[in-house]
Amino acid sequence: MPYSLDYRSLENTYPKSERLPPPPNFDKAVRATDHSSSAAAVKLKAANHAQIKEKRAWELATSPAKSLPMNAFMLYMSGNNLQIFSIGILVMLLMNPFKAFANINRVFAPFAPEKSNTTALGTLSLYKAVYVACNMLTLGLGLWKCSKLGILPTAGDWRAFSNPEPLFVNRDIVL
């Protein structure tokens, strides 16, 4: 006797998708109000959207500070000698803040209020100030590494170009 399986007989034993229980934490009431177009729902959506935009703007403003530990570790691992690897890391570390300063208005344009000029410096000025401060920390870290490598000139480097003050000898004093 050959074995065969009739799949039509299994349809009645397994529930269909309409008969499945809802997944955990699923609420039909929330889903039904999500698509409503009442004035209160529209205001609530706008308020939620504004809060999300504000939160994302803060995340973007503080993102350069979040990369400081990684950059510091990269500088530590590059060593204290002038090599192509350490110079490459320094160039990247010193150029990225300047690129960020040049693109600051374009970066914060998606988070600007709807009825404002997105390219004005006054729009989202607190977020932009935090962004600039965090990028200045990155720039300071790069300049510190430059001074540790001896790339930045110090006061001793300029002494050869200065005129020494003449020493006056008082010849009236007899010893």
C-alpha positions as CSV (number, residue, x, y, z in Angstrom):
1,M,0.0,0.0,0.0
2,P,1.6,3.3,-1.1
3,Y,1.8,6.0,1.4
4,S,0.2,9.3,0.5
5,L,-0.7,12.5,2.3
6,D,-3.8,14.5,1.5
7,Y,-3.0,18.1,2.4
8,R,-6.6,19.1,2.0
9,S,-7.4,17.1,5.2
10,L,-4.9,19.3,7.2
11,E,-6.7,22.6,6.5
12,N,-9.3,21.9,9.1
13,T,-6.8,20.9,11.8
14,Y,-4.6,24.1,11.6
15,P,-6.1,27.5,12.3
16,K,-6.0,30.1,9.6
17,S,-4.3,33.5,10.1
18,E,-7.6,35.1,11.0
19,R,-8.1,32.7,13.8
20,L,-4.6,33.2,15.3
21,P,-4.4,35.0,18.6
22,P,-2.9,38.5,18.5
23,P,0.8,38.8,19.3
24,P,1.9,39.9,22.8
25,N,1.5,43.6,23.6
26,F,-0.8,44.1,20.5
27,D,-3.8,46.4,21.2
28,K,-6.4,46.9,18.5
29,A,-7.6,50.1,20.2
30,V,-4.2,51.8,19.7
31,R,-4.1,50.6,16.1
32,A,-7.5,52.0,15.4
33,T,-6.7,55.4,16.9
34,D,-3.5,55.6,14.9
35,H,-5.3,56.1,11.7
36,S,-7.8,58.5,12.9
37,S,-7.9,62.0,11.5
38,S,-9.4,63.9,14.3
39,A,-8.0,67.3,15.3
40,A,-6.7,66.0,18.6
41,A,-4.9,63.1,16.9
42,V,-3.3,65.4,14.4
43,K,-2.1,67.7,17.2
44,L,-0.8,64.7,19.1
45,K,1.1,63.4,16.1
46,A,2.6,66.9,15.5
47,A,3.7,67.1,19.1
48,N,5.3,63.6,19.0
49,H,7.0,64.5,15.7
50,A,8.4,67.7,17.3
51,Q,9.7,65.8,20.3
52,I,11.3,63.2,18.1
53,K,13.0,65.9,16.0
54,E,14.3,67.6,19.2
55,K,15.6,64.3,20.5
56,R,17.4,63.5,17.2
57,A,18.8,67.1,17.1
58,W,20.4,66.6,20.5
59,E,21.8,63.2,19.5
60,L,23.3,64.8,16.4
61,A,24.7,67.8,18.4
62,T,26.5,65.5,20.9
63,S,27.6,62.9,18.4
64,P,31.1,64.3,18.0
65,A,31.7,64.0,21.7
66,K,30.6,60.4,21.6
67,S,33.5,59.6,19.2
68,L,36.1,61.3,21.4
69,P,37.0,58.1,23.3
70,M,37.5,56.2,20.0
71,N,39.6,59.0,18.6
72,A,41.7,59.1,21.8
73,F,42.3,55.4,21.6
74,M,43.3,55.6,18.0
75,L,45.8,58.4,18.8
76,Y,47.2,56.3,21.7
77,M,47.6,53.3,19.4
78,S,49.3,55.3,16.7
79,G,52.3,55.9,19.0
80,N,54.6,58.9,19.6
81,N,56.6,58.6,16.4
82,L,56.1,60.4,13.1
83,Q,54.8,57.6,10.8
84,I,52.4,57.5,7.9
85,F,49.7,55.9,10.1
86,S,49.9,58.6,12.9
87,I,50.0,61.4,10.3
88,G,46.9,59.9,8.6
89,I,45.0,59.7,11.8
90,L,46.0,63.3,12.7
91,V,44.9,64.6,9.3
92,M,41.6,62.9,9.7
93,L,41.1,64.2,13.2
94,L,42.0,67.7,12.3
95,M,40.0,67.9,9.1
96,N,36.7,66.4,10.3
97,P,35.8,69.3,12.6
98,F,36.4,71.8,9.8
99,K,34.2,69.8,7.5
100,A,31.5,69.8,10.2
101,F,31.8,73.5,10.7
102,A,31.3,74.1,6.9
103,N,28.2,71.8,6.8
104,I,26.5,72.8,10.1
105,N,23.4,74.4,8.5
106,R,22.9,71.5,6.1
107,V,23.3,69.0,8.9
108,F,20.6,70.6,11.1
109,A,18.2,71.5,8.3
110,P,16.0,68.4,8.8
111,F,15.4,69.3,12.4
112,A,14.5,73.0,11.9
113,P,11.0,74.1,12.7
114,E,8.7,74.1,9.6
115,K,8.2,77.8,9.4
116,S,11.8,78.9,9.8
117,N,14.8,79.5,7.6
118,T,16.8,76.3,7.7
119,T,20.1,78.0,6.6
120,A,20.0,80.8,9.3
121,L,22.6,80.4,12.1
122,G,19.9,81.5,14.6
123,T,17.8,78.5,13.9
124,L,18.5,75.8,16.5
125,S,21.3,77.9,17.8
126,L,21.7,76.0,21.1
127,Y,22.1,72.7,19.2
128,K,24.6,74.2,16.8
129,A,26.6,75.7,19.7
130,V,26.8,72.3,21.4
131,Y,27.8,70.7,18.0
132,V,30.6,73.3,17.6
133,A,31.8,72.8,21.1
134,C,32.0,69.1,20.7
135,N,33.9,69.5,17.4
136,M,36.2,71.9,19.1
137,L,37.0,69.2,21.7
138,T,37.9,66.9,18.8
139,L,40.1,69.6,17.3
140,G,41.8,70.2,20.7
141,L,42.5,66.5,20.9
142,G,44.2,66.6,17.5
143,L,46.2,69.7,18.4
144,W,47.3,68.1,21.7
145,K,48.6,65.1,19.8
146,C,50.4,67.4,17.3
147,S,52.2,69.0,20.3
148,K,53.1,65.6,21.7
149,L,54.6,64.6,18.4
150,G,56.5,67.9,18.2
151,I,54.8,69.1,15.0
152,L,53.5,72.4,16.5
153,P,56.1,75.1,17.0
154,T,57.0,76.1,20.6
155,A,58.6,79.2,22.0
156,G,62.0,77.5,21.7
157,D,61.6,77.1,18.0
158,W,61.4,80.9,17.5
159,R,64.4,81.9,19.6
160,A,66.7,81.8,16.7
161,F,64.8,84.5,15.0
162,S,64.6,86.9,18.0
163,N,67.2,89.5,18.8
164,P,68.8,88.9,22.1
165,E,68.8,91.9,24.5
166,P,72.3,93.2,25.0
167,L,73.9,92.6,28.3
168,F,75.1,95.8,30.0
169,V,78.1,95.4,32.1
170,N,78.6,98.0,34.9
171,R,82.3,98.7,34.9
172,D,82.2,100.9,38.0
173,I,82.0,98.0,40.4
174,V,85.4,96.7,41.4
175,L,85.7,93.4,43.0
